[in-house]
Each structure stands twice: as C-alpha cells, then as structure tokens.
Amino acid sequence: MGRRNKKGRDITGIIVIDKPTGRSSNHVLQHVKRLFDAKKAGHTGSLDPLATGVLPICLGEATKVSSYLLDADKSYQVTCQLGTVTDSGDSDGNVIDTKSIPKFTEQTLLDLIAQFIGEQDQVPPMFSALKHQGQPLYKLARQGIEIERKARRITIYDIHLLGVTESTFSLEVSCSKGTYIRTLVEDISFALGCGGHVSMLRRIKAAGYDITQVLTLEQLERHAQQGLLSLDALLLPTEGALPEWPRIIASEFQVTALRQGQKMSTNSTFESANVRLFDQNQTFIGLGEMSQDGSVAPKRVFVLPE
C-alpha cells in the first residue's frame, strides 16, 4: 500500500470562521486545514473554548500575514453573570466564591464602565495560553499552581452597555491586542461589589474582519461535499487583511530585488511605516516597511505559484 501524500495543497487565502463554543481555536484550525487539504494554515489569535465568533484562518502564503493580524484591534460582545466567581473567569471554570449581588442602577453601572475606558495596565489571567518556561499557564492553573504575571499595557477604546438585569450585564467592548475580556469583566464585577464571571463571549470583529463575513463549520462542510473548487471559491484575498496599510506598486525588476531581500526605492512616503506590495499586474506579493527616505525593505514576501 502506497504512502499517503501528507503535504497538502499550495493554496493561499483567508477564510473567516464562526468558531463554535466548546472547541479550541486550534481544533477549528486543524479541521479547516483538513477540509481544504491545505499544506499550511494558521489562525490570528486564539479564542477561549467558551467563546464564539470571528476567527480568521490563513491558508498557505497568507500565514505570513497572520502575526500582523494578531496585532490588530478586536471587538467583543460579552455577558457577565454576577455573584459567582470561577477560577477561570468564565462558566467553564470551577466556582471558587459566591456573594450576594447588591442593588445597583443602570446609571451606576454606566459610571463604573466609563472608568475602564482608555489606556491601562492589565494582569493576564492564569487561565491563558501565555507560557511560563515553555508551559501554558492554563495547564499550570489546572494543577493549582499560581505564577506571577507581569501587567501588560492595553487600551479599551470603547464599552457600550447592551443590557442589564438584577444579576447580569452585557457589553460590547472594542480593545487593543492583548486584552483579556474575562479579566475586564471580573474587574468590573468586583468594582460592583460582588464579583462575577463571563457566561457568554462572542468576538464580532478581528483584524479587519467582522461577524457579517463568517462561515460556520457546517457551511464549510457542505461546500466540502461539493468538492475543493466549491471551498476555494469561499477564500478571501490575502491583501484584504490589512486595508489600512498603503499600497506600493513594484516593477518587475523591483519584485526580483524584493524577493532577494533587497530594498526598493519609491517616490512615495506615508505616515505608516508598513506597506502592502503589489506587482505591475496588481498581484499582492507581500509586506514591506517604508523608511523616511521612501525606500521599502521587504518584511514578508510571498512565494507565488508559477
């Protein structure tokens, strides 16, 4: 019996998945990779197993932009259950404390929320994918081990109150990379005087993509039954991932130079140091960094099919 070809296809593009609750981001990534029979795949930032929503998955050469998408701003909708504190900060965790919920008004909550908008330091939770000596913190947390974590500088751009009851509140949060919504919700709930945990978390925007663009795994599987061509038609072009980055058009000679790691000269300057590179046929060939003198150095250049 011959050996199966495990390399997969050289296919490039981005697919935006509506991650289902109860599955890890890596599980979804591997499932999508298998459906597309893709050689390479990567996602743009993990979601908690509890969470749902926007999970952009990069295939092939698009994986070269995934780290830049990881740095992008994000938006979430979240519901907090007050009065019950869990070790993980969400309903997947074990209850470690319960407190009576004080009476509060919507205005009290609005005034409190306003204090959490802006630049601030946030200590990442133990139940996170951050690593300590090569070990994910969440694995240590499950063993009851607590590791000191350094605070990170984050920005909460905006918080909208979506709904409130005597025992819950729901928010829409726009934030910078590195923000832990579970920690934000816990901090707000403790400030209310009772503590709480995340009972629902849905990412509605990430890396320039939003909830209107998502496909469920079930939808993807139906397309897979129709064949790879049906799946491939769903892929979004890689250049759409960084719309705020200016475009630079390179000549054939310049494209060759960029592929060899050399700089190219331009007559343009932009406020942004990061640029998207295109050839004369408007084909996206990669990412570059522009200096003040107008020269562009390649950062990630794609290997395109012949």
N, C-alpha and C positions, 0 to 999 in steps of 0.2 A: 504494500500500500504506500503510495507516494506521500511525501510530507506536504502538509497544507501550507500555502503561502501566507505567512503571518504579517507581511509588510503592510498590506492595505493599499488604498488608492492615494495618489497625489492629488488631492482635491483641496481647493482653497476657498474660504468664505466664512461667514458668521451666521449662526442660527441662534435665535433668542428663544429660550425655553421658559415656560411657566413651570418652575420647579414645584413638584407636588410636596405636600407636607409628609414627614416621616421618612424621607430619603435624604441621604447626604448629597452634597454637590458633586462629589467625586463619583458616586454611584450613577447619578444622572449623566455626568460627562462620559463615563465608560459606556453607558447604554447608547448614547447618541453616536459615539465613535464607532460602535459595532454596527448600528443601523446604516451609517454612511460608508462603512468599510474604509474608514479614513486611516491613513498611516500615522498622522499626528493630530492631537486635539488638546485643547486646554481651556479652562474657564477663566473668568475675570474677577474672581473673588468669591469665596465660599459663603453660602447661606447656612444658617443653623438648620438642623433636620426639621425642626418645628416650622420653619419659615417657608413661605411660598413666594412665587413671583419671578421677576426678571433675572434670568441667568444667561448672559451671553456666552456662547461657546464658540471658540475659534478653531477652525479646522485648517490643517496644512500650514501654508506660509502665514496665514492670519494669526497663528500663535505668536508670531514675532511682535504683534502689537498688544498682546494680552497684558503684559506688565504695565503698559501705559494706560490701558483701560482700567486696570486695578486702581490706579491713582485718581480716577475720576470721581466726581461728586455723585451722591446717591440720594434717593428719596424712599421713604417707607411709610406704610400705614401700620399702626400698632395699637393693640388693646391691652390695657393693664387691669388685672384682677387685684383689687385692693384687699388688704388684711391677711394675706397668706404669702409668706416669703419662702422661696425654694433655694436650694444650694446652687442651681444653675441659672437662676434668674428668670426661668420660664417654666411652663407647665410640664415639661419633660423631666424636671428635676424632683428631688425629694423635699418634702415640706420640712423646714427647719424652725419655723416660728409662725405663730398666728397672733394677731392683735385685733382688737375691736376697731371698727372704722369710725372716725369722728365725723360728725355732720359738717359738711362744707358746701359752699355755694359755687356755682359755675364761675362767678367773678373771682372768688378766692383761688380757684384752680388756674384761671387765666393769668392772674397776677403772679402766681408761682411759676408758671410755664415761662413767662417773659424773662425770668431771671436766668433761665438756662439757654437763652439765645445769645450767640456770639462766640468768640474765641475762648477756649478754656482748656484746662488740663483734665484728662480722664484716665483713671487707672483701669487697664483692661481686666476683665473677669478671669478667674481661674478656669472656668469652663469656656476655653477659647482654643483656637488652633495655633496660637503662638507657642514657640518651643523654648524649653529650658534644657540645655545640654543635650539637644537632639530629640528630646521627648516632648510631645504635645502637652500643653498644660492641662487639657481636659482629661488626659489619661492619669496624670498625677492627682487631679482633683477627685477622680473616682476612687483613688486609693486613700483619700483623706489627707493628702499632702498639700500644704499651702506654701507657695513660693512668692517671695516679694517681687512685685512687678513695678516697673518704672511708669510714671504717668506719661501720657502722650498728649501733645498739643493737637487739639481738634477744633473744628468750627461747626457750630449748629447755625445754619443760615436762617432757618425759619421753623416755627412749630405752629400748626393750626389745630385747634380743638375740634374734633369731628363729632364727638358725642360724649355724654356723661350721664351716669346713673348714681345711685347711692353707693354702689360698690365697684364701679368700673369707670374708666375713661378711655377714649380713643383719640389718637393723634395722627397727624401727618407731619413727618419730620424730613426736612432737607438738610443734608450734612456733608461734611468732607470725608475723605477716606480715613479709615482707622477708627471711625466712630462705632461704638457698641451701643445699639439701641436698648438692649437689655439693661445695661448699666445706667443709661439715661433715664429709663422708666423707673428703675429701682430708686434712683436718686430723687426723682420727683415724688414717688410714693412715700419715701421716708420723710421727705420735707412736709408731706401732708400729715405725718404723724402716725402712720400705721404700717408702712411697707407694702410691698406687692410684687407681682411677677407678671411677665408677658404671657398672655393667653393666646394671642394671635399676632403674627408678624408677616407682613407682605411687602416685598420690595416692588415699588412701582416705577422706579427709574434707576438706571445704572449705565454709566459710560456712554451716554448719549442715546440710549435705547429706553423705551417706555413700555408700559403694560399693554398698549394697543398693538404691539408688534409680536407678542409672544405666541408660541405654539405649545400645545400640551404634548406630552409623550404619546398619548393615544392618537392624536392627529398625526404625529410623525410616523407612528407605526402603520397607520392606514396608508400613508404615502409610500412607506417602505414595501408594502404588499404590492404596490403598482410598479415597483422597480426603482433602481437608482436614479434614473432620469427624473422621475417624479420628486424624489428627495432633493436632487441637485437644484431643481427649479425654485426651491424654497430658500436657498442660501442668499444672504445679503452680501453685497460687495464690501471688501475689507476697507476701502477708502472712506466709507460712510461712518466708520467707527470714531473718527477724530475730526468732526466737521469744523471745529474751531481752529484747527491747525491750517495755516495758509498753504496754498498750492505753489509748487515750483516746477516749471517745465524744463526738462533736461534734454539737450541734444543727444544724438546717437553717441558722439564722442564722449560727452559728459557722463552718459549712462555707463559706458565702459569704465571710465575713471572711477565712478562711484562704486562699481562692483569690485574694483581693485583696492577699495579703501581710501581712495584719494579724494581731495576736496574738489568742488566745482565753484566757479565764480558766477555771480549774478549781478544784475543791475538793480536788484530789489533789496529792500530792508523792511523788516516787520518788527513790531513790538515783541511778538512771540519769538523765542529762540528755536522753537520746534516747528518743523515744516513737513508737509507731505510731498513726496517726489513722484513725478509723472514723466513718462517719455513723450516723444512727439505725437504718438498715437493716443495720448490721454490714458495710457495704461498705468495703473498705480504700481510703482516699483519699490516703494519703501519709505523710510522715515529718515529725516536729516535734522541737523542742528545748524542754524544760521548764526554767524558771528556778526559783530557790528560793522565789519568791512564788507559785508554782503556775500562772503564765501560760505559755502554749505558743506559740512562734513557729514558723511553717511553714518547713521546710527544703526539702522536695521534695513538691509537691502534684500529684497525677495529673490528667490530662485524661481523663475517663471518657466513653465513648460515650453519646449521648443515648438 
